[in-house]
């Protein structure tokens, strides 16, 4: 009897903890979406209301106006984030595979060197990158932003891919090579299909890292038409005397939508990828 009562109390504590965590996590998202549907009267009403007294879509309709439409920033973010995803994943796949399977003299120093680059703050790379991009005419270009994002995303991506390749038994590839496959064919036909969850998890990391990056497009892009969403939102809604909370919340909702879609569509691969990496011995 005592054991059963303890079990009920423990289940209640766990349930309340889960409910509190969900409310704590989801309430800011709800408040952002709710505010984006409010008029200015509702936004500044005291006490504030959870839901608008009259729903308005004006904040979303106004996103196309202003000095530069928010959709331009959105398009720039999509292009540079997808470009970063493709470039980082391709390079990380080959580099991670080589560092996992190949045995050469500088393998360990290279691995440590790749890891050490993640210990430096992002701002340290800004001035060297700016000078290099200035000489190479890469400022205010998609190519420059993609290369900048990749420079910070690639080291961790390499380590992620290497961990997943390590989890694949090398004997499977050796058997494929005995049957006539080259090293490259064994990698593409045998190893890569087995680490698809890892590649997907790395892709999501690269995409989100580029999507949320503020410093690189803020410093390396002077043309307002080439800005991405993080600095673009500061330009569009920031300012000492500007209080367009409705527009900012509407833009924030638009920014969050691709991230939510990515997580919903790839949740299965993400969980499988993280689980696979966590049990690697």
Secondary structure by P-SEA (a helix, b strand, c coil): caaaaaaaaaaaaaaaaaaaaaaaccaaaaaaaaaaaccccccccccccccccccccccccccccccccaaaaaaaaaaaaaaaaaaaaaaaaaaaaaaacccccaaaaaaaaaaaaaacccccaaaaaaaaaaaacccccaaaaaaaaaaaacaaaaaaaaaaaaaccaaaaaaaaaacccaaaaaaacccccaaaaaaaaaaaaaaaaaacccccccccccccccccaaaaaaacccccccaaaaaaaaaaaaaaaaaaaaaaaaaaaaaaaaaaaacc
